[in-house]
Amino acid sequence: YGFAHDRRGFYIASDYAYNMLQPLAKDSFVFTNGDNDTFPLWCTQAVDKVRTDVRVVNLSLLNTQWYIKQLRDEEPKVPMTVSDDILSQIETRGYLFDEAGNPEAVNTWMVRNIFRANIGAKQKPAYIAVTVPNHMGLDPRLQLEGLVYRVHDDSVAVRIDTSAVRRNMYQVFHYRGLFTADGTYQD
């Protein structure tokens, strides 16, 4: 059984993280969905020191007050307007209210809050990982750039930035251990 746990030469997780982080704009943030698309990025940032200027925002954890506090208070900070009172409400109730007074999932409320706060001179580039199934109404503003969608201020006419995708695929992304020397897929 020892060979089954040997990960030498197995680069898929670290290359995935590198490939998602490396093309992002400086000082940006990216929304991820859960464990499998978040932990490789955090590990690559912490261990390999790749793109530590980028803040990875996990949508599952964005339902918790302690994580929101971390994003608000620790570098690299995510723009938001969330008071300690709101954090207390999240901890006590586990949900917030939308503008109409209806209960709403904290992460949905937070995404809206982050995008409202991210307007103006100090705006940070924002992305959503392709692994996120719910784009929270942002679809008209999303443009594919590889493993992420860039979130634009307004609707985009071109849904895929083909030059960015091509550049990322052929000049930026790593594919260690996936292909043989002649370029064929390695089993």
C-alpha positions as CSV (number, residue, x, y, z in Angstrom):
1,Y,0.0,0.0,0.0
2,G,3.0,2.4,0.4
3,F,3.0,3.3,-3.3
4,A,-0.6,4.4,-3.2
5,H,0.3,7.3,-0.9
6,D,3.5,8.4,-2.7
7,R,2.8,11.8,-4.3
8,R,6.3,12.3,-5.8
9,G,5.8,13.6,-9.3
10,F,2.1,14.3,-8.7
11,Y,1.6,18.0,-9.3
12,I,-2.0,18.3,-10.2
13,A,-3.2,20.1,-7.0
14,S,-0.2,22.5,-6.9
15,D,-0.3,23.2,-10.6
16,Y,-4.1,23.8,-10.4
17,A,-3.5,26.3,-7.6
18,Y,-0.6,28.0,-9.5
19,N,-2.7,28.1,-12.7
20,M,-5.6,29.8,-10.9
21,L,-3.6,32.3,-9.0
22,Q,-0.8,33.3,-11.3
23,P,-2.8,35.1,-14.0
24,L,-4.8,37.2,-11.6
25,A,-4.3,41.0,-11.4
26,K,-2.2,42.4,-8.6
27,D,-3.9,42.8,-5.2
28,S,-7.1,41.1,-6.4
29,F,-9.5,38.7,-4.7
30,V,-11.0,35.5,-6.0
31,F,-14.2,33.7,-4.8
32,T,-13.9,29.9,-4.5
33,N,-16.5,27.4,-3.6
34,G,-15.3,24.8,-1.1
35,D,-12.4,22.7,0.1
36,N,-11.1,21.2,-3.2
37,D,-10.8,24.6,-5.0
38,T,-9.6,26.5,-1.9
39,F,-7.1,24.5,0.1
40,P,-4.7,24.0,-2.8
41,L,-4.6,27.8,-3.4
42,W,-4.1,28.5,0.3
43,C,-1.3,25.8,0.5
44,T,0.4,27.2,-2.6
45,Q,0.3,30.7,-1.1
46,A,1.5,29.7,2.4
47,V,4.1,27.1,1.4
48,D,5.4,28.2,-2.0
49,K,4.7,32.0,-1.5
50,V,2.9,32.2,-4.8
51,R,0.6,35.3,-5.2
52,T,0.3,36.2,-1.6
53,D,-1.1,39.5,-2.7
54,V,-4.3,37.7,-3.8
55,R,-7.0,37.0,-1.3
56,V,-8.8,33.7,-1.7
57,V,-12.4,34.1,-0.5
58,N,-14.1,30.8,0.3
59,L,-17.9,31.1,-0.2
60,S,-18.7,28.3,2.2
61,L,-16.7,30.0,5.0
62,L,-18.2,33.4,4.1
63,N,-21.2,32.3,6.1
64,T,-19.2,32.6,9.4
65,Q,-18.5,35.7,11.4
66,W,-14.9,34.7,12.3
67,Y,-13.9,34.3,8.7
68,I,-15.6,37.6,7.6
69,K,-13.7,39.3,10.4
70,Q,-10.5,37.8,9.1
71,L,-11.2,39.0,5.6
72,R,-12.1,42.5,6.9
73,D,-9.2,42.9,9.3
74,E,-6.2,40.9,8.0
75,E,-4.0,41.6,5.0
76,P,-4.7,41.3,2.2
77,K,-8.0,42.8,3.2
78,V,-11.2,42.3,1.2
79,P,-13.3,45.5,0.7
80,M,-16.5,45.4,2.8
81,T,-18.6,47.5,5.1
82,V,-19.4,45.1,7.9
83,S,-19.6,46.4,11.5
84,D,-18.9,44.4,14.6
85,D,-22.7,44.6,15.2
86,I,-23.3,42.7,11.9
87,L,-20.7,40.1,12.9
88,S,-22.6,39.6,16.2
89,Q,-25.9,39.1,14.3
90,I,-24.2,36.5,12.1
91,E,-22.9,34.7,15.1
92,T,-26.2,34.8,16.9
93,R,-28.7,34.2,14.1
94,G,-26.7,32.6,11.3
95,Y,-28.4,34.7,8.6
96,L,-28.9,38.4,7.7
97,F,-31.8,40.3,6.1
98,D,-31.8,41.6,2.5
99,E,-33.0,45.1,1.6
100,A,-36.7,44.0,1.6
101,G,-36.4,42.5,5.1
102,N,-36.3,38.9,4.0
103,P,-33.8,36.4,5.6
104,E,-30.9,35.7,3.4
105,A,-27.8,33.5,3.5
106,V,-24.8,35.3,4.9
107,N,-22.5,34.6,2.0
108,T,-25.1,36.0,-0.5
109,W,-25.5,39.1,1.6
110,M,-21.7,39.4,1.9
111,V,-21.0,39.1,-1.8
112,R,-23.3,42.0,-2.5
113,N,-21.7,44.0,0.4
114,I,-18.2,43.3,-1.0
115,F,-19.0,44.4,-4.5
116,R,-20.7,47.6,-3.2
117,A,-17.6,48.4,-1.1
118,N,-15.3,47.6,-4.0
119,I,-16.3,50.7,-6.0
120,G,-14.1,53.7,-6.5
121,A,-10.5,54.7,-6.6
122,K,-9.1,51.8,-4.6
123,Q,-11.1,49.1,-6.4
124,K,-9.6,45.7,-6.4
125,P,-9.9,43.4,-9.3
126,A,-12.4,40.6,-8.6
127,Y,-12.7,37.1,-9.9
128,I,-14.9,34.0,-9.5
129,A,-13.4,30.5,-9.9
130,V,-14.9,28.4,-12.6
131,T,-15.7,25.8,-9.8
132,V,-18.3,28.2,-8.3
133,P,-21.7,26.9,-9.5
134,N,-23.8,29.9,-8.3
135,H,-22.6,33.2,-9.8
136,M,-25.0,35.2,-7.5
137,G,-26.5,37.1,-10.3
138,L,-23.2,38.3,-11.7
139,D,-23.3,36.4,-15.0
140,P,-23.7,39.4,-17.3
141,R,-20.6,40.9,-15.7
142,L,-18.4,37.8,-16.0
143,Q,-15.7,37.2,-18.6
144,L,-13.8,33.9,-18.7
145,E,-10.0,34.2,-18.6
146,G,-9.0,30.6,-18.0
147,L,-9.7,29.0,-14.6
148,V,-11.5,32.2,-13.4
149,Y,-14.1,34.7,-14.5
150,R,-13.1,38.3,-14.1
151,V,-16.0,40.4,-12.7
152,H,-16.4,43.7,-14.6
153,D,-18.3,46.8,-13.4
154,D,-20.8,46.5,-16.2
155,S,-22.2,43.9,-18.6
156,V,-19.6,42.4,-20.9
157,A,-20.2,42.0,-24.6
158,V,-17.5,39.3,-25.0
159,R,-18.1,36.4,-22.6
160,I,-14.6,34.8,-23.2
161,D,-11.4,36.8,-23.3
162,T,-9.8,34.5,-25.9
163,S,-6.4,36.2,-25.8
164,A,-6.2,35.9,-22.0
165,V,-7.3,32.2,-22.2
166,R,-4.8,31.5,-24.9
167,R,-1.9,33.3,-23.1
168,N,-2.7,31.5,-19.8
169,M,-3.0,28.1,-21.4
170,Y,0.2,28.3,-23.4
171,Q,2.4,30.8,-21.6
172,V,1.4,30.8,-17.9
173,F,-0.1,27.5,-16.8
174,H,2.0,24.6,-15.6
175,Y,1.2,21.0,-16.7
176,R,3.9,19.0,-14.8
177,G,3.5,15.3,-15.0
178,L,0.5,15.4,-17.4
179,F,2.4,15.0,-20.8
180,T,5.2,12.9,-22.1
181,A,8.2,14.5,-23.9
182,D,6.4,14.2,-27.3
183,G,3.4,16.1,-25.9
184,T,1.0,13.2,-25.6
185,Y,-1.1,12.7,-22.5
186,Q,0.7,10.6,-19.8
187,D,-1.4,7.8,-18.2
